[in-house]
Amino acid sequence: MSSITNVEESYKIEPLQGSANYRTWKFSMRMVLQARDLWSVVSGEEVKPEAEKPEAEKPLVAKFSM
């Protein structure tokens, strides 16, 4: 069995073995992700934030002081 460990909680989930235990595995994974407040990321409800442009792609702005 694999285990997902957290300082506060640990969850033991039977590894996926194809269609033999898919329904149980799917239910267990969903419960763990919901308990950790991560289900919205997996389900697509939470949108991936846009990545910042690397320094090379950012527009150059000159700063002048007088």
DRENDO-1510 file (C-alpha; in Angstrom, 1 decimal, always signed):
<recs>
REC; n; res; u; v; w
REC; 1; MET; +0.0; +0.0; +0.0 .
REC; 2; SER; +1.1; +3.5; -0.7 .
REC; 3; SER; +0.7; +6.1; +1.9 .
REC; 4; ILE; +0.3; +9.9; +1.7 .
REC; 5; THR; +1.8; +11.4; +4.8 .
REC; 6; ASN; +1.1; +14.8; +6.3 .
REC; 7; VAL; +2.2; +16.1; +9.6 .
REC; 8; GLU; -1.4; +16.1; +10.8 .
REC; 9; GLU; -2.9; +13.1; +8.9 .
REC; 10; SER; -1.9; +10.1; +6.8 .
REC; 11; TYR; -3.9; +8.3; +4.2 .
REC; 12; LYS; -3.4; +4.8; +3.0 .
REC; 13; ILE; -4.6; +4.2; -0.5 .
REC; 14; GLU; -4.3; +0.9; -2.3 .
REC; 15; PRO; -2.3; +1.4; -5.5 .
REC; 16; LEU; -4.3; +1.4; -8.8 .
REC; 17; GLN; -4.3; -2.1; -10.3 .
REC; 18; GLY; -6.1; -1.3; -13.6 .
REC; 19; SER; -9.9; -1.9; -13.7 .
REC; 20; ALA; -9.8; -4.4; -10.8 .
REC; 21; ASN; -9.8; -1.6; -8.2 .
REC; 22; TYR; -10.4; +1.6; -10.2 .
REC; 23; ARG; -13.7; +2.6; -8.5 .
REC; 24; THR; -12.3; +2.2; -5.0 .
REC; 25; TRP; -9.0; +3.9; -5.9 .
REC; 26; LYS; -10.9; +6.8; -7.6 .
REC; 27; PHE; -13.1; +7.3; -4.6 .
REC; 28; SER; -10.2; +7.2; -2.2 .
REC; 29; MET; -8.1; +9.6; -4.2 .
REC; 30; ARG; -11.0; +12.1; -4.4 .
REC; 31; MET; -11.6; +11.9; -0.6 .
REC; 32; VAL; -7.9; +12.6; +0.1 .
REC; 33; LEU; -7.7; +15.4; -2.4 .
REC; 34; GLN; -10.9; +17.0; -1.0 .
REC; 35; ALA; -9.6; +16.6; +2.6 .
REC; 36; ARG; -6.4; +18.4; +1.6 .
REC; 37; ASP; -8.4; +21.1; -0.3 .
REC; 38; LEU; -6.9; +20.1; -3.6 .
REC; 39; TRP; -9.9; +18.7; -5.5 .
REC; 40; SER; -10.6; +22.0; -7.3 .
REC; 41; VAL; -7.2; +21.8; -8.9 .
REC; 42; VAL; -7.7; +18.3; -10.2 .
REC; 43; SER; -11.3; +18.8; -11.3 .
REC; 44; GLY; -10.4; +21.9; -13.2 .
REC; 45; GLU; -12.5; +24.3; -11.2 .
REC; 46; GLU; -9.4; +26.2; -10.2 .
REC; 47; VAL; -7.6; +27.7; -13.2 .
REC; 48; LYS; -3.9; +27.6; -13.6 .
REC; 49; PRO; -2.4; +31.1; -13.0 .
REC; 50; GLU; -0.5; +32.6; -15.9 .
REC; 51; ALA; +3.2; +32.3; -15.5 .
REC; 52; GLU; +5.3; +35.4; -15.2 .
REC; 53; LYS; +7.4; +36.2; -18.3 .
REC; 54; PRO; +11.1; +35.5; -17.9 .
REC; 55; GLU; +13.3; +38.6; -17.5 .
REC; 56; ALA; +14.4; +38.4; -21.2 .
REC; 57; GLU; +10.8; +38.7; -22.4 .
REC; 58; LYS; +9.7; +41.6; -20.2 .
REC; 59; PRO; +9.7; +45.0; -21.8 .
REC; 60; LEU; +12.7; +47.1; -21.0 .
REC; 61; VAL; +11.9; +50.3; -19.2 .
REC; 62; ALA; +14.5; +53.0; -18.8 .
REC; 63; LYS; +14.6; +54.8; -15.4 .
REC; 64; PHE; +16.0; +58.3; -15.4 .
REC; 65; SER; +16.7; +60.4; -12.4 .
REC; 66; MET; +17.3; +64.1; -12.4 .
</recs>
